Amino acid sequence: MEDNTSISFANVAAAYDDAHEVLTDVSFNISTGAFYFLSGASGAGKTTLLRLIYQLHKPLRGQIKLFGQSTDDMTRDDIAKLRHKMAIVFQEYSLLSHLSVFDNVALPLRVRGMSETKIKKLVNKVLDWVGLGKYADANPRELSGGQQQRVSVARAIIIQPAILLADEPTGNLDDDNAARLMELFIQMNKMFGTTIILATHSKKLMSTYKFPVINVENHRLSFAGKSADTNSDPKKIWKGPKPQNYFTELSKQFDEIGNV
């Protein structure tokens, strides 16, 4: 396996409660900085694949390596450290209803021990970027489904993860906000080398943004399209709307705040 491989599966199978296998003998390598769509019918195993990568579900058999490390014998502490390099956006948002929008987004930074001064600056910047700055003190239950999804995305991106997993992140968004999130993900991929796997049912999304596709069908995976890397010309990777400079500016502020 090459040194730049972020995610590696070797003959991995997955099942729930010893029932029939959801995924069978899945093998693949995903390089650092790749961007893939994840497609397949409901119940095909897309979410299971994401859960396996994020170590929320253990494989029935086979080996999973993340950043070159085998997860076979990892302790809870090892897995916790590994997750510090990853973020996941769930389809059901997974926001904590007893915390404000601000505190939901701040949570992963507090877990990492960042100072409250830096946390305040970063959270406010990210919430402004996703258009929810005025909802910082609101309870997530007061927000629409689309707004809750944007809070979930803000919480994921704020740690600048090496791997970002997203389960239908644009499913409850209108076209404008879906395009804005895609611009954000593309900028993360290009500027920080974030490896991204984005599950979607949207044919429009996949036809607009020309990233390769992992398709889940009959318990197995197939790949379509050429993988992109962070050194490629973006014009050759996707054919969507021209990326705006929102995240370019935000990333500069990330660096400035991080050096405070």
C-alpha positions in Angstrom: 0.0 0.0 0.0 1.3 3.4 -0.9 2.1 6.0 1.8 -0.6 8.4 0.5 -3.4 6.0 1.0 -6.0 7.3 3.5 -8.5 4.5 3.5 -7.9 0.8 2.7 -10.4 -2.1 2.8 -9.2 -5.7 2.3 -12.0 -8.3 1.9 -14.3 -6.5 4.3 -17.7 -7.8 5.1 -20.4 -6.2 7.3 -23.6 -7.4 8.9 -26.0 -6.4 11.7 -27.1 -8.8 14.4 -25.6 -11.7 12.5 -28.2 -11.2 9.8 -27.4 -11.3 6.1 -24.4 -9.4 5.0 -24.8 -5.8 3.9 -21.4 -5.6 2.4 -19.4 -8.7 1.1 -15.7 -8.9 0.5 -15.2 -5.2 -0.2 -11.6 -4.2 -1.2 -10.3 -0.8 -2.3 -7.8 1.9 -1.6 -8.6 5.6 -1.5 -5.7 8.1 -1.8 -5.2 11.1 0.3 -7.0 14.1 -1.3 -9.5 12.1 -3.3 -13.1 13.2 -3.7 -15.7 10.5 -4.3 -19.5 10.5 -4.5 -21.1 7.4 -2.9 -24.2 6.2 -4.7 -26.6 3.3 -4.4 -30.2 2.5 -3.6 -31.7 3.0 -0.1 -30.5 0.2 2.1 -27.7 -0.8 -0.3 -25.0 -0.2 2.4 -23.8 3.4 1.8 -24.3 4.4 5.4 -22.8 1.1 6.6 -19.6 1.9 4.5 -19.3 5.3 6.1 -19.8 3.9 9.6 -17.1 1.3 9.0 -14.7 4.0 7.9 -15.5 6.1 11.0 -15.2 3.1 13.2 -18.8 3.2 14.4 -19.3 -0.4 13.1 -16.9 -3.3 13.2 -16.5 -5.5 10.2 -17.6 -9.1 10.2 -14.3 -10.0 8.6 -11.5 -8.4 6.6 -9.1 -5.6 7.4 -9.6 -1.8 7.5 -6.6 0.5 7.5 -6.9 4.3 8.1 -3.8 6.5 7.5 -1.8 3.3 7.1 -2.9 1.9 10.5 -4.8 -1.3 10.9 -7.9 -0.8 13.1 -8.1 -4.5 14.0 -6.7 -4.3 17.6 -7.3 -0.6 18.3 -8.4 0.4 21.8 -11.2 2.9 22.5 -8.5 5.5 23.1 -6.8 4.6 19.8 -10.1 5.0 17.9 -10.8 8.3 19.7 -7.4 9.7 18.6 -8.1 8.4 15.0 -11.4 10.2 14.9 -9.7 13.5 15.7 -8.5 13.3 12.1 -11.9 12.6 10.7 -15.4 14.1 10.7 -18.8 12.7 9.7 -22.0 14.5 8.7 -25.0 12.2 9.4 -28.2 12.3 7.4 -30.2 12.7 10.7 -28.0 15.6 11.8 -27.1 14.1 15.3 -27.2 17.5 17.0 -27.5 17.7 20.8 -30.8 19.3 21.6 -29.7 20.4 25.1 -26.9 22.6 23.6 -27.2 25.8 21.6 -26.2 25.9 17.9 -22.9 27.6 19.0 -22.2 24.9 21.6 -22.9 22.1 19.1 -20.4 23.5 16.6 -17.9 24.2 19.4 -18.1 20.7 20.9 -15.3 19.1 18.8 -12.9 22.0 19.5 -13.6 21.8 23.2 -12.9 18.0 23.1 -9.5 18.9 21.6 -8.8 21.4 24.4 -8.8 24.6 22.3 -9.1 27.9 24.3 -12.5 29.5 24.5 -11.1 32.7 22.8 -10.1 30.7 19.7 -13.3 28.7 19.8 -15.5 31.8 19.9 -13.7 33.3 16.8 -13.8 30.1 14.8 -17.4 29.1 15.6 -18.7 32.6 14.7 -16.7 32.6 11.4 -18.0 29.1 10.4 -21.6 29.9 11.4 -21.4 33.1 9.4 -20.1 31.2 6.4 -23.0 28.7 6.4 -25.5 31.6 6.9 -26.4 30.8 10.4 -24.6 33.5 12.4 -27.7 35.0 13.8 -28.8 31.5 15.1 -25.8 31.0 17.4 -27.8 31.1 20.6 -30.8 29.2 19.2 -31.7 25.6 20.1 -31.3 23.2 17.1 -35.0 22.2 17.5 -36.0 25.7 16.6 -34.4 25.4 13.1 -35.6 23.9 9.9 -34.2 20.6 8.6 -32.0 22.4 6.1 -30.7 24.7 8.8 -29.9 21.8 11.1 -28.0 20.1 8.3 -25.9 23.2 7.9 -25.1 23.2 11.6 -24.1 19.6 11.3 -21.8 20.5 8.4 -20.3 23.5 10.3 -19.5 21.2 13.2 -17.7 18.7 10.9 -15.6 21.2 8.9 -14.5 23.3 11.9 -11.8 20.8 12.8 -10.4 20.8 9.2 -10.5 17.0 9.1 -8.1 14.9 7.0 -11.1 12.7 6.1 -14.7 14.0 5.7 -17.6 11.6 5.4 -21.0 13.0 4.5 -24.3 11.1 4.4 -26.7 13.0 2.1 -25.6 16.4 3.3 -27.5 18.3 0.6 -30.7 16.2 0.8 -32.7 18.8 2.7 -31.2 21.9 1.0 -32.4 24.0 -1.9 -30.3 24.3 -5.0 -28.5 27.5 -3.9 -27.5 26.1 -0.5 -26.6 22.7 -1.9 -24.3 24.5 -4.4 -22.8 26.6 -1.5 -22.0 23.4 0.5 -20.5 21.7 -2.6 -18.3 24.8 -3.1 -17.2 24.5 0.5 -16.4 20.8 0.2 -14.5 21.4 -3.1 -12.4 24.1 -1.4 -11.6 21.9 1.5 -10.5 19.1 -0.9 -8.3 21.5 -2.9 -6.8 23.7 -0.2 -6.4 21.3 2.7 -6.2 18.0 0.8 -9.2 16.7 2.7 -10.3 13.2 1.5 -14.0 13.4 1.0 -16.7 10.7 0.5 -20.1 12.2 -0.1 -23.1 9.9 -0.2 -26.0 11.2 -2.4 -29.0 10.1 -4.3 -28.9 13.2 -6.5 -28.2 12.5 -10.1 -28.1 16.3 -10.7 -25.4 16.7 -8.1 -23.3 13.9 -9.7 -23.8 15.2 -13.2 -22.9 18.8 -12.3 -19.8 18.0 -10.3 -17.7 15.5 -12.2 -16.1 13.5 -9.3 -15.7 9.8 -9.5 -18.5 7.6 -8.1 -18.4 4.6 -5.7 -21.6 2.6 -6.4 -22.9 0.2 -3.8 -25.0 -2.6 -5.3 -25.6 -6.3 -4.4 -23.4 -6.0 -1.3 -20.4 -5.0 -3.4 -18.7 -1.8 -4.6 -17.9 -0.6 -8.1 -16.0 2.5 -9.2 -16.7 4.8 -12.1 -14.7 7.9 -13.2 -11.1 9.0 -12.7 -10.0 9.8 -9.1 -8.9 13.3 -8.5 -6.0 14.4 -6.3 -5.1 17.7 -4.7 -2.4 18.5 -7.3 -4.8 18.3 -10.3 -6.2 21.2 -12.2 -9.7 21.8 -10.8 -11.0 22.6 -14.2 -10.4 19.0 -15.1 -12.0 17.6 -12.0 -15.5 19.2 -12.0 -17.7 21.3 -14.2 -20.0 22.9 -11.7 -20.4 26.6 -10.9 -17.2 28.6 -10.4 -16.1 28.3 -6.7 -16.5 31.5 -4.8 -13.8 32.8 -2.4 -15.8 32.2 0.9 -13.7 29.3 2.1 -10.5 30.8 0.8 -11.0 33.7 3.1 -12.3 31.5 5.9 -9.2 29.3 5.7 -7.0 32.4 6.1 -8.9 33.3 9.2 -8.5 29.7 10.4 -4.8 30.1 10.1 -4.7 33.5 11.7 -6.9 32.4 14.7 -4.8 29.2 15.1 -1.7 31.3 15.5 -3.2 33.5 18.2 
